[in-house]
Amino acid sequence: MHADAHRPTPPATATGAASDARYRARQFLAALRARVSDEERRMVAATLTPAELRLFEAMPLYDQRHCLDVRRTLVEAGHDDPLLLRAAAIHDCGKVDDRGRPMALGWYVVATLLKRAPSLYLAAARLIAPIRIYAEHAWRGAQMAERAGSPPEIVAALRHYHDPAPTGRAALLKWADEQN
């Protein structure tokens, strides 16, 4: 891990293990069936800058679908802030590694299971590259967006949406992310 890298914070202890397991199983199955329509691709292309669009397109289909679902949740809740909606469309771009390879779906399962044991999760994040990428994806995504020329407001929303108590756009992004 780089010296200046954001260190992942341990997740909160999960409650309702059976309910959470069902939710995670539904998420996994949805990821396997993920699709993005031509209309959604046109909307994304019209909304994002060319560099942000490259961040979106570098994500695997299941992350693209998730980001679009988060964006849709915000729109359906009445949010029309273009910067917030752009942030939603690329909020998981940090799950792509430094070589441009997307994180394999199996690592999501491993990371989700490890998060139930925070000390083990943090140890794994120090030792296993895909778990580190998962744990640092908000920080990484903010760095990627900044390099892509995104406005500071988008960069800040991406950087802080996994904080324990985010504010502003980051709080809205966290809320919508948790719905999906």
Secondary structure as UniProt FT lines:
FT   TURN            3..4
FT   HELIX           17..32
FT   HELIX           38..47
FT   HELIX           50..58
FT   HELIX           61..76
FT   TURN            77..78
FT   HELIX           82..90
FT   TURN            91..92
FT   HELIX           93..95
FT   TURN            98..99
FT   HELIX           105..114
FT   TURN            115..116
FT   HELIX           118..127
FT   HELIX           129..135
FT   HELIX           137..147
FT   TURN            148..149
FT   HELIX           152..160
FT   TURN            161..162
FT   HELIX           168..179
//
